[in-house]
Amino acid sequence: MFSSSQRGQVHVAFLSLFGNLFLNFMKQGNKKDVFQLFAEKVRDHKDLVSRWAVLQETRVEYFRGKDFVTFLKNHPELKDILESDRHLEVEDIVNMLLSKNLLVRCDRVVKTVRPGKRKLSTWPAHLEIFPEQEFSDNDAFFAWTFVNKRPLWQTLLSLSWPVLTLAICLFPVYPHQAKLLILYSCAGILLLILCLLLVRALIFGASWILLGKRIWIFPNILAEEATLRELFRFWPIKDEEEKPKLTARLFYAIVAVLAILLLRHHAPDEAARARYQKRVSNIIDDVLEWDPRLALSGMMDSMQSEVNGTETNNNVTDDGGSEKAASPDYVEHEHDESADDKDLYNDNI
C-alpha cells in the first residue's frame, strides 16, 4: 500500500501527464495543414494569374496549369510553407492539393472553335469537372474549392450596405445643401461614365473601320467577373480574332455617316431644347424642394377644399329645394298632378 504522500505524488504525476496530453491534442487540433496554408498563400498572391468562371452553376476562381508552374519557378520561397515537403516537385504539390480537395481539375465546356475565331478562348467562362484528377500543364485548368478569407475592409463594406440603403430612402428629408451635393456628385459620376463609354466606342469604331483592328480601351470596364486591378486596366489585350473584311468595314462606315446625318437633321432646335431644360429643371426642383411640412400642409389644404366644396353643394341643393317648394308655380303643378291622379282613379271605377 502507498502512503498518503506517495498517493499525492501519483495524483500529481497523473494530472501532469493528463494535462500534457490534453495540451498536445489541442495544439494538433489548432494546427492547420501546411498544404491548406500553402493554398491560401498562393491564392492571395497577386502574381498568379487567375480568372472567374461558372462551374456547374457555381462561380469559381481558377488558374491554368502552365501558369502555376511558372509562378512557383518565380517564387520558390513559397515552398518553405510546406516544411518537410518543400522539396516536392510542382506536379506532386498539385496532386497533393487535389487529393486534399483544395483544388479540382476542370475542363472547358466549349471544345470547338467558334465561327470567326482562330483558336479556343484562353480563359473560358464555363467549365466542367475533368474525369482524371491529375496535374497537367497542357490546357488544364484548376479551380480552388475552399472559400477564401475576406479582408476586413470587405466585411465592413458589406455591413455598410444597410446603412447606405436607409440613407437613400431618407433622401427627401435631407437639408437642401446636402441634396445639391448628392445630386451634382451623382450627375458628375454618371456623366464621366457615359463620356468614357462614348470615347471607348468612338475609338473602337474608328480603329475598326479605318485600320481593321479591334481596340477597346479599358477592355474590362464592363466585365461582370474581374478583379479591381483588371477592371481599370487601360491597354487592351491582343486581338485574337480574324481581321474584318473590307466590305463589312465599308458598309458600317456608310451606316455611321447616315446615322450622323439623320441625327443632325432631326436634332431639336433652340426653343425645344429650352422647353426640355425647363421640364427637367422643374422635376429636379420638385425633388430638391420637397419638405414633409409642405406635404402635410398641402394635404390639409386639399382636405379643407374638399370639405368646403361639399358644404357648398349641400347649400345649393337646400336652397334650390326651398325655393322650389315656395314657388307658386310648383304648388299649382303639384295640385294639377294630384287632380289628374284622382280623375284617372274615377274613370277606372
Secondary structure, DSSP 8 states (H G I E B T S, - for coil): ---HHHHHHHHHHHHHHHHHHHHHHHHHHHS--HHHHHHHHHHH-TTS--EEEEESS-EEEEEEHHHHHHHHHH-GGGGGGGGGGTT--HHHHHHHHHHTTSEEEEEES--S--TTBSS--SS-SEEEE-SS-----SS-EEEE-S-----HHHHHHHHHHHHHHHHHHTGGGS-HHHHHHHHHHHHHHHHHHHHHHHHHHHHHHHIIIII-----SSTTTT-SS--HHHHT--S-----B----HHHHHHHHHHHHHHHHHHHHT---HHHHHHHHHHHHHHHHHHHT--HHHHHHHHHHHHHHHHHHHHHHHHHHHHHHHHHHH-HHHHHHHHHHHHHHHHHHHHH-
